[in-house]
Amino acid sequence: MMTIRIQRIFNTGINSNFTLIPVCDMKSGTDTKLSYKITRIYTMQIGIGYDVHRLVTGRQLILGGAVIPFEKGLLGHSDADVLVHAVCDALLGSVGLGDIGLHFPDSDPKYKDISSLELLAQTNALVRQKGFTIRNIDTIIFAEAPKIGPYRETMQMNLAHAVELSPGCINIKATTTEGLGVIGKGDGIGAMSVVLVS
């Protein structure tokens, strides 16, 4: 009787694939009876991203695609959504595609005031072109003010829609820097993201 043995292995060079490999039957000790192992080859890669923007008057504050009422907004060529920029950098890094400045340079007029969620959707397309799928996104926002909690779910939904992922696979946290540094003084907002793709 032919037996099926399943083996899971991890490989950093080949994306998800199935192979059938004949192997010597261990019961008989000969190669006259063959069994097959089903090998699923996985590639899992991790990316990290960080971004920070200066707070200035006369700009809307946009984080995770949510417009947040505040006396200042983030300065940048696009809408300066620091959270989304960190996610873009993490995703690009996870598949070896450089960073957000390489693909969406601030010297290009077509990106002037563009929604960063559009940049995220384009980044997702680049990840998929490399044969990968986003599995989860974890983020943290560094800000003294305003409070992020009331807008967390909206941000989560916005990110999920942009990358075609379940909202449950996206996590958004926020913290202060206890008054330390540029962020602690209220001069800017930063964000960090870690992603897993396979």
N, C-alpha and C positions, 0 to 999 in steps of 0.2 A: 504494500500500500504506500502511495506517495504521501509524504507529510509536508506540511507548509510551516516553515519557521519564519517568524517576523522579527526583523532587526531594525532598530531605529539608530541612524548615525547622523552626526552633525558634520557639515563640511562648509568651509567658507568660500569655496570656489564655484559651486554649482547651486542653482536655485532648485526649488521643489521639483522632484522627479521620481518616477518609479522605474525600477529595473528588476528583471527576473534573472537570477544567477544560479545555474546548476551547481550543486555541491555534493561531495561524496556523502553517501548515506552512512551516518555514524553508527547505526545498529549493525550493519553488515561489515563495515570496515573496508568495503571495496567500492569501486566506482560503477559497479554493474547496476545498482539500484540508485536512482538519483532523486533527491528531493530539491525543492526550490526555496530560496529565501526571497521574500519581498522586501526590498530595501527602499525606504523613503529617505531621500537626501534633502536635508533642510539647510537653509542658510538663514541665520538670524543676525542682524546687524543693528548696532545702536548708534544714535547720533545725539550730540549735545549742542545747544545753541544759547547764546546770551546776547542781549542788546540793551542799550540804555539811551534815552533821549532827554534833552533839556526841556523843562517846563517854561513856557512863555505866555504872555498875555496875547489875546487876539486870536487864539486857536481853539478849536474844539478838542476836548479830551476824548480820544477813542481808544478803547482797550478791548481786545477780543471782538472787534466789530461793534461793540456797544458804545453809544454816545453817552458819556457820563457827565452830568451837570457839575461844573467846577470852574473856578475863576481863571484857570490856566489850562493850556493844552500843550501837547508835545510838538516840538519843532522837528520838521523833517521834510524831505522832498515829496514823499507820498503823504498819506494821512498820519504817518509816524506812529502806527500802532505797534508799540514795542513788544507786546505779547505775541502778536502774530509773526513779527519779524524773528523773534527767538525760535518759534516753532519752525518757520521756513528754514532757518540756518541749521537746526537740528536735523530736519528731514534731508536737506541737501548733503549734510555731512555723513548721514547714515549710509548713503549710497555713493559716496565719493564724488560728489558733484560741486565741490567748492562751497561758496557761500552766497548769500542773497545779493551782495554787491556785484558779484560776477554775472549773475543772470538778470538782475533788475537794477542797473547802475543809476545813481542819482544824477548822472550827467545826461540821461536820456529824457527828453521832454515828454515822451508818451507816458512816463510814470509819475508825472507831476500831479499831486493830489489824488492819485489812484487809491482805491480801497485796498488795503493790505489783504483783505480776504480774497480778492481777485488774484493777488500774487500767491497766496497760499493754494488756491485752486490750481494755478499753473505749476506750482511746485509739486503738488500731488500728481499731476500728469507726468512730470519728469521722473518722479519716483516709479510710477507704473511703467513708463517706457523702459526703465532699467530692469523690469521684471519683478518688482517688489510690491508688497502690499503693506500699508500701515497697520500695525497691530494695536499700539496704544500710544498715547501722548500724555506726558506728565509735565506740568508747568508750575512756576511760582512767580508772582509779581512782587517786586520790592517797591514799596511806596509808603510815605508817611501819611498821605491823604490823597484822594478821598477814600472812604470805606468801599471795599470791593464786593463784599458779601451780597448786597442787593442785586448785583449785576452778574453774579457768577453763573447762574443757570443760562442767562441769555448768551453770555460768552461761550459757554460750553456748546450750546446749540449752533451758534454761528460757526465755530471751528468744525464741529461734526459735519455740518452741511458742506463746508468748503472741501473737506478731505474724504467725503463719502464714508464716514465711519459712525458707528453707534455712539451716541453721547456718553454712554456708560464706559467707553474706552478712553475718555478724555477727562483729565483731572486738572482743576485749577485751584491753586492755593495762593494766599497772599500773606505778606509779613512786612513789618517795618524794619528799619535798620537801627532802631533805638536812638535816633537822632545823630547817628554817625555818618560822616562823609557827605558827598553831594546830595545823595538821596535823602539822607537824614535831615539835611537842612531844607528840604523841600524844593530843591533846584532841579530835580529830575525824577524819572521813574525808570526802573530797570525790570527785566524779566529773564527768566532762564527756562529752558525746556529740555527734556530728555525724551527720545522716541525709540520705539522698537519697530523694525520692519522685518519682513521675511518673504 
